[in-house]
Structures are given as structure tokens and as C-alpha cells.
Amino acid sequence: MADPSQPSSVSPLDPTANSPLSYSAVTDPRLSGQFGVASSFDEQLRMAMELSCREQEEMDRQQKEEEEELERILQLSLTEKLLQQSVKDQNIRSVSETQAGGGNRYS
């Protein structure tokens, strides 16, 4: 006959029924029953941390892509400015050579 002081779900033949919980029993996230809430919380926490890590990695990746794109844009802008300056310098040299070589055409 079952011991009336024990819950009906605990077998009277279960040697751990009256023993204190071991450290591993308290910390094992796969336990069920009264520890199911802790297990569920631990699992939710683990999943939240994984999601947070993935989101951080995605944000880092996007930031890196944006920085690389900005660097390309700045490089193109600098190249364009250098080309414009080079054309301007060529035009100035051309005008100077024309003035020095032929003088004023309209005189």
C-alpha cells in the first residue's frame, strides 16, 4: 500500500523519493515536473541569447557592408576630383602654351 504522506505520483519503491535533490538534479535543464518551468526558462533564455547573437552578427555584417560601400564612394569621389583637377591642369597648360607660343591671335 502507498504511503499517504507521499504524493500519488511518487512510487514508494523510488529510493530518491525522500532523498534531498542532488546538485545535478537542480541544474540539469532537461528535468521535467516541478523543474519543467526552470527547464523551459533555461531553454527560452538560451534561445533568446542565440537570437541576440545572430542579430548582433547581422548588424555587424550590415555595418561592415555600409562602411565598405562608403569607402568605395569616397574613393570614387576622390578619383573623380583628381581627374577633374588633371583636366583643369591640362587646360591651363594648353592655354599657357598657346599664349607663350603664338601670343595673342587677335592682334
Order of alpha helices (4+ residues) and beta strands (2+ residues): alpha-alpha
